[in-house]
């Protein structure tokens, strides 16, 4: 049971999620919003294991990692949130995304992104 974004007590299936990125943006804006979604945070991951552990404790994740490949290998996840920062020159870092599903579904995600993407952002949602 959890409280949804309308303040109602609901019993619904939860998405088992991992989260890559333990920076200031994700701390202020993304992690806190997970409490209103049907998401069970399984693992956090950051290049700094100390930050990943701190975020795991603060936001209720079961485990913390400093290697995303290890997290993906070890955990049974339905989704992965990727919220990364910028490189040393100020350019946004873009993740390599693997789309689970058919080739046609992968092309659908690509077409949606190309249609709606404005600026240097990637958003892949549920």
Buried (B, 14 or more C-beta within 10 A) or exposed (E): EBEEEEEEEEEEEEBBBBBBBBBEEBBEEBBEEBBEBBBBBBBBBBEEBEBBBBBBEEBBBEBBBBEBEEBBEBBEBBBBBBBBEEEEEEEEEEBEEEEEEEEEEBEEBEEEBEEEEEEEEEEBEE
